[in-house]
Amino acid sequence: MYPISRRSERLEVRELQTADADDVFAVYGDERATEHLSFDPRTRDEVAQIIARSMASATADPRQEFALAVTERETGRLIGLSRLALDPHQPRGATLGFALRPDAWGTGYGTETVRLLLAVGFTDLGLHRIWGARSPVNEASARTMRAAGMVEEGRIREHIKKRGQWRDSIVHAILDREWTARG
């Protein structure tokens, strides 16, 4: 499915473009924005490579990854990245992830972004289960996923290695029937 575009009241998720490089770097190159993610801040070259890979995978058939820009509808400004990746080991399942610029934190944009990703997954792709993992200390992400209807399921021990240290992840998930019931 290409291209993907979904809108909420304030945001849109859309396909990444080469011209997004500086704005993506403002997220993926930022120490605060990547603090709880599974990777360290990226360089400009790494961001350009990520965008190129994401654009190439967007037209793959079948498509397995949906890496999408998160933009403000009113201004068009890119404020974050979101990702839905189909899980080859779980039929009709996918993982989600998101990262926002620190200046967009605390506005409800995270919850809006997750809801847009869930709509893509359940409505557009017909998925059954979507899950995401967060750092155990990232309470903002926990609140965001709960507000979007996701349920905390448990802990994956020593799931992520970052800066030479293993870190657990907390899993949140939602099923298609739970999404539908939320209306």
N, C-alpha and C positions, 0 to 999 in steps of 0.2 A: 504494500500500500504506500503510494507516494503521490503527491506530497501530503504530509500531515499538517493540519492546522486546526486548532481548537481555541475557542475564546470563552472567557468568563466575563464577569462585569468589568474587571480592571486589567486583566492579563490576556495574553495570547501565547500559546506554544506553537512554534513553527520550525521548519527545517533550518538547519544551520547554513550559513553562507560564508564564503571566503572573506567578505567585508566585515564579518563579525569578530575577526581576530583580536582587535584591541579590546573590545568589550569582554570577550571570553577570557583574555589574559587578566582583565581587572578582577575576575572571579578566581580562575585557576592559578593565577600567579600571586594571589594575596594570601599571606600567612594566616590571617584571621579566618578567611573564608574556607581555607583547607584544613584548619586545625583538627576538625573531627572527621575529615574524609579519610579514605584509605590510602591517600598518596600525599606526598609533600608538594609544595608549590611548584608549578610548572614554569619553564622558560617560555619566551615568545616562540622559539622554534618548536618546542614540544606542543604548544597550543596550536600552531599552524598545522602540525602533523595530525593532531587529534581532529581538527576540523576537516582536513582532507580525508582521513579515514572514515569519519562520520558521513561525509557527503558521498563517498564511494559506497558505503554500506547501505545508504538510503535507497539506492536503486538496485540493490541485490534482489535476486528472485530465487528463493523466497527471502524476504527481509527478516532479519533476526534482531536488529537493533534499531531503536528509535531515539537518537540523540537530538534533542530539540532545544532551541533557544527559548527563553522565557522573556517576553517583552511586555512593557506597559502599553496598553492599547492607546491611551491618550497621547503619549509622546513617541512611541515606537522604540524607546530606549531599552536595550538589552540589560536585564537586571539579574539574569541567572541562566543556569543550564539545567536540563532535566533529561532523564534517560529511562527508557523502558527496554529491557533486554529479554527476549524470549528464552526460556529455560529448556535446553534440549533434553533434560532428564525429567521434566515434569510437563506432561501434555497439557496444553492450554494454560501454561503458567509462565510468569515473568517476574523479574526483579525490577524494582524502581530505585532511582536515586535522584537527588536534586541538590543544587548548591546555588545560593544567592549572594549577591554583593552585600557586604556588611551594611552599606547605607540603605539597604532594602529590608533589613531585619526588623522585626517587631511591628510590621505593618499588616500581617495576615497574608502576605504574598506566598509564604511557604505552604500554608494550607490550601490556598487557591491553586498553586502549582500542582500539589499532589492530587487534588480533585480533578484537575485537567488531565493529568497522566492516567488516573483511574478511568476517566471517561474514554480516553483513547483505548485503553486496554480492554475494558468491558464492552463498551458500545461499538467502537470501530473494529476491534480485533476479535471480539467474542471470546475473551479469555475466561478461565474459571477461577484462577487464584493469582493474586499479585502480592509480592512481599518485598520488604525493604529492611535493611539492617542499619543500625546506628551505633555510634560510640556509646558505651554505658554512661558516660558523663554528659552527653548531649541531651539535656532535658528539653531544650527548645524543639529539637527534632522529635522527641517523644510526644510532646504536646501537639505538634503539627500533625503527626500521623494519627494520633487519637482523634483529633478534631476532624480529620478527613474520613473517619470511620474505621481505621485500621486497629486491629487488636494485637496487643503485645503477646507473643507466643513463647518466648524463651530466649535463652542465651546460647550463642555459639562460642565455645571456649577457644581462646587463642586463634581467632579467625583472621586477623589482620596483623601483618608485620610492618611497622612504621618506625623509622628512625632506630632500627635495630632492636625494637621491643615488640613482643607479641601483645595484642590487645583483643579482648573479647568484643563481640558484637551482640546487640539486642535486636531480635527479629520482631517485626510487626507485619501483619498480613490482613487481607480482606478477601472474601469470596464473592463470586458474582451475585449470589442470592442476597448477601448482606448489602452489596452496593445497590441492587435493585430495590430492596426494602427501604433504603434511605430516601428513595424518590428523588 
